[in-house]
Amino acid sequence: MSKSTYSQATPRYTKSEAKAYARAHFKGVWAATMTPFAGADLAIDELAYRANLRHWIDELRLAGLFVSGKQGEFFSMSVPERKRSFEIAVEEAAGKAGIVTSCSDTNLDVVLELARHSQHIGADWIVVHSPVLHFGSDTDETIYEYYRYLSEQLDIGIALWNHPDCGYLMSPELCARIAELPNVVAIKYSVPREMYVRLTELAGDRILVSTASEDEWFENIVELGWRLYLCSTPPFMLQTPVDQRINEYTRLAFEGRVDEARAIRDSLEPARAAFKSSRPKGKMHAHSKYWMELLGQAGGPVRRPLLNLTDEEKVTTRAAFERAGLRTA
């Protein structure tokens, strides 16, 4: 389906309702999608992508998906490809799962183009990482104005995203200030734990705070009262249709059954260790895609500048997968 076939989606909320809507609906276990490529030109394999989406939504019962972010190799995709990936995800989710589209880019016009397209096709929210500021210093006012301008221009709810790749970490105080903007609803805050704990204390009533570490998710539910895991690949790397321990310990922790939840969380440690120990340096995407193939999902090659696994690295990964203890049948 091309862009021209889309009619304007009916908004689920107004800008002034964005925070309340997110508080009610932006929760649970979300995963960061990967993009399968195929053929000599490494085009998006739409059929494989749709199959993965249906698996993640219908079989793994994930609450939502983070589409075409860093895990999805957005940096190697054209703007039309990114828009197409958004469209496919919205189509396949069909209201059964939430969709947050990654509109991050070094060019602000591209961010706005992707965000408006997301709004047009009916995505639930967008996520925009903090700008890469070359030669930046004393950046707080620049970053605040960046998000203030996006908030002014858009009606859709915005999730912030900050991580060390940007060259700096946003302070909890800056994030709390940005959280005052009417349609800023969440943050994927990939920072040391003391920083996201501080932000939760400062602005937990105005913004949903989350981080990408599944290792810390259980403690963040129990100790910080979090209800949103946003997000990385473990929800579909460490789960199968018959082995959904992340979903299970999340549900139990939400219900206050902490000891039961902890036991299930701890039981996944062999799988976590196997996955991490077999990943070659600099090949996170290729390793994850091969692990997906071992699980029966569509992986495929990576695009340049990323590197694919060697045959030897595949052997190592396969051996780790076999000792991970994930039930597949």
N, C-alpha and C positions, 0 to 999 in steps of 0.2 A: 504494500500500500504506500503510495507516494504522498508527499505532503499535501498536494493539491486535492486529494480525496477526503481530507479531514475537514469536518465542520468544527466550528468553535465549541469546545467542550463546555458544559455548564459548570461554573465554579462551585466547589464544595463549600467554600467559605469566603467571606470578604477579608480584606486586609485587616480590619479591626478585630475579626474573629480568629485570626490565624493562630494566635497563641493558645486560645482555648481549644480550638480544633486539634492542634498538635498534642496538647495535654491528653485529650481523649483518645486519639487514634495513632499517634506516633509512639509506639511502644512494642515491646517484645524483641525477638531475635531477628535481626536484619543481616543480610549477607551482601558483600561486595562482589558483583558479577565479574566474570572473566569473559573475554570475547573470543570465540573460535574463528580462526581464519583457515582458508583452504585454497588450493589451486596454485598455479604458478604465480598468479598476481596477489596471492594472499588476501583475497576479498573476504568480507564477512560471510561466514557460512550461516546463512539465515535459518536453514532447516535445523542445523545442529544447535544454533542459539535458541531457537524456539523449543527444541526438545529439552535443553538444559533448563530453561525457564519453567517449563511445565513440571519437570522433576523437582525443582527447588520449591515451587509453589504448591503443587498438588500432592507430591509424595513426601517431601520433607516438611511441608506445612510451615514454611518460614513466614514470619509476619510481614516482611517486606524486603525489597532489593534496592541496592545502591548501584546505579547503572552507569557503566563506562567511566569509572574513576581511574585511579592509578592501577588497580588490579586489572581493569578492563583495557589497559593500554591506550587510553584516550590520547596520549601524547603522540601516537603514531597514526591517528585517525584523522580524516578530513572532517570538516564541519558537516557536510551532508551525511557522512557515515555516522557521526555521532548522533545527528538528528534521527537517522533511521534506527539506530539501536534503541533510542528512547521510544520511538513509535512501536517497535516490536514488543518491548517490555510492557508498555501500557496495554497493548492489545492482549497479550498473554495473561497479564495479571487480571484484567477484566473485573476489578473490584475484589478479587479474592485475596490479594496481597497489596501492600502499599508500594509505591514507586517513588524514589527520590533520584533525580537525574543529576549527574555531575556536570556542571556548567563551567568548571574551572578553566581558565586560560590566561595567558599573559596579556592578551589583547582584550580590553574591556568591551569593545564592540562585539566581539565574539561571545563573551559571557552573556551580554544582553540578548544577542540573537538566539543563543541556545536556551536561555531562560524564558524568553517570550514564546519560543516554540514549545517548551515544556508546559507552559501555562496554557497554550492553545490546544494541545492534544490531551490535556487532562491528567498530567502527572500530579502526584500529591504534593510534593515539595521539590525544591532544588537544593543542591549543596554547592558552595563556592569556596575554594580554599583561599587563604589569605594571599595577597599579591606578592609575587617575587619582586623585591625592591633592590635593584642593582645599585650599589654604592649607598645603600640606605643607612641612615643613622637617625636617632630620635624619631622613630617611625610611627609612634602612636597616633598622631593626628592624621597622618596619611592613611593609615589603615582604617581609622574610624570613618574618615570621609569616604573612603572606598565603599564600605558597607552602607553608610548613610545614603549615598547616591544610589546604590542598588536598591535599597529599601524604597526610596522615593520613586524609582522608575518602575517597580514591579509590584504586583498584588500577591503573587504566590508566596507561600512561606519559605523562608531562607534558612538553611542550616549552614553555620560557619564550619570551617575546616582549617585546623592549624597543625602543622607538623614540622619537624626540623628541616625537611627538604627545602622549605621556603627561605632558609637562612637565618631565621629568628623564631622565637617563641613568643606568642602574644601573652601578656601577663593576665592573670585572673581579673585584675582590676579593669584592664582594657576590655576584656570579653564581657564583663558585667555592664560596662558602659554601653557597648554595642547591643547588649541584650535588651536595652530600653527601647530600641527601634521596634515599631509596631508589628512587622511581619518577620522578625528574626526569632526563630522558634527553637533551634537546637544547635548543638556544636559537637562535631567529632574532634576531640581535643587530644591529640596524640603527643602527650607531654608526660613528665614524671608525675607520679600519683599525687604528691603533695600539692601540685598546681591544680589538678582537676578537683581535688577535695576542697581546696580554697574557693574555687569558682562555684562549686555546689553550695557552699556556705553563703557566698555573696549573692548569688543570683538564681538559686534553685527554684524560685517561684516564678521566674521570668523566662527561663531557658532550660531546655532539656539537655543535660550534660551527659556525654558519653565518651568512650574511648575505644580504640580498635582491639584492645588486648582481651582475648577470650580467657587468658590465664587469670585476669583480675575481675572478670565479670561476676562471679559468685560473690566475692567480697563486696563489690560495689552494690549489688542488690541488698545484701544483708546489712552492711555498715552505712551506706549512703542513701538507701531507699530508691536506687535507680530502677527504672522500668524500661529502659531503652538500651539495647546493644547495637551500636552503629559504628562500625561493623567491619568485618574482614571476611576471609574465606573459610575459617573453621566450621561455620554452620553447614557447609556442604562438603568440606574436606574430611571432617571427623564424624559425619553422620551418614546413615543409609536409610532406606525405607524401613528396615527392621532393627535399626540401632540408632535411636535418636536421643542420646544421653544429654546433649546440650539442651535440647527442648525440654527434656524431662527434669533435669536439675533446675532449670529456669522456672518451670511451673511450680515445683515444690518450694523453691525459695520464695517465689511470689506469694505462696500460700502460708508462708511462715514455718514450713516443715524443714527447718534448717539442717538438722543432723542427717536426715534422709538425702537432702539435696547435696550436702557436702560429700557424702559417701559416693554418690553417683558422679559428682564432679571429679573426685579423686580417682575413680576407676578409669577415667579417660587418660590418665597421665602416660601410660605406655604408648598410646596413640599419638599424643602430643610430642613425646620424646622421639618417636620413630620419624614422624614427619619433619621435625626440625633438624634432627641429626643427619638426615639424608639430603638436605638441601645444599647444593654447591654454592659457594660464594658468587654473588653477582648474577645468579640465575633463578631468582625467586619465581618469576612468571613461568618459565619453562618447566621448572620442577613442579609447580602447582598444576599446570596443565597435564603433565604426565601422570601425576597422582589422580587427577580427575579421570583420566582414561582407565586407570586401574580400578576405579570405582564404577566404571561403565558409563561415565559421562563423556561429553565431547570436549576434548582439550585442543589438540592441534598445535601447530607451530606458533612461535612468536614472530613479531615483526621487528625489523631492525629499528633501533640500534641494539635491541636485546639479542641474546644468544640462546640457541637451543641446547638441550642436553646432548652429551656424547653418549655413545652406546654403553660405555663403562658407567657413566653416571646414571643411566637408566637401570642397569643391573643393580647398582647400590640402592636406588630408590625402590625398586621392586622388592628387594630383600627386606627393606625397612617396612614396606607396606604389609608384607606377609607376617611380620612380627608385631604389627600395631594392635592386633586384637579387635579390629572392627568386624562386626557381624554383617555379612552381605547376603545371607540367605537363612 
